Amino acid sequence: MTKKKTKNETNAEWGRMYIPSQKLSIHYRNEEVEDLYKGSVEQFNPEEGFDLVATQDYTLSPGGSAKVDLGVVLKAPEGYRILIMPRSSTYNNNMVIQTNSIGVIDPSFCGENDFLSMQVLATNSYTTIKKGSRICQAILQPIVKISGIKKFKPGKESRGGYGTTGV
């Protein structure tokens, strides 16, 4: 009879590290914003990101940009940072992209006025982001401290640069 493997053993075989779940702390700007988040809290799946919503309507023309107010301050547990990134449906639903691709929220960015926002750029059509739209998500990431920097000499073989790993 084979012993059943634990989650840690299975993840170790695949070279993955198992990290226990953590609690994300949230502060809402006011009760109206808290009401906008009720759907995100109810639909929250701990294996996915926590959805963040627009707190007002935004209308953008092609090439226009906006700083979408998310109305919350998030606090990561000690040893973690928060990544803000678009949901997979953000482009299809709103025809916008996040201008900096990903937002890194440092652990110290959780003061009383450190409300989150997402800078977006409209692509080639007029678009409206509706108040309450789930526009992006917060993901927790463990912080691995860099203990120093050391020089190295690249090998003779080159992969050929960016975009050369496949067709």
C-alpha positions, 0 to 999 in steps of 0.5 A: 500500500502506497502512503498518500503524499502531503501537499508539501511533498507533492509540491516539492516534487514539482519544485514548488513551494507551498505557502500557507494562506494569509489574511489581507487587511482592507480599509474602505474609504467610506460605506458607499465604497464598502457597498461596492465591494460586497460582490467581490467579498462574496465571490472571493476565492482564496486561490485567486486574487481579490477583485478590486472595483472602480469607485466611479464611472470613467469615460475614455476616448481612444488613447485616453488614460485615467487613474481609476480610483479603487477606494481602498487601502490594503495591508499585506501580512508581514513578509508579503507585498501586494501586486495589482494586475488586470483581471483576465476579462479587463480588456474584453469588458473595458477595452483598456490596458494597465499602463504599468502592466503591474502595480507593486504595493510595498508593505509600508503603503498602507497609511490612512490616505494611501488609497489604491488606483489603477492607471489605464489606457484606452485602446482604439475605441471609446469606452466606459468603465462603470462604477462597481466594475471589477477592474483589477485584482490584488495578489499576495506575493512573498518578499524574498530579500536580496542579500547583495549583488554580485557580478558574473560573466555570461556564457558564450552561448546566447539564446538570441535575445528577447522573443527567441524561445519559440515561434 
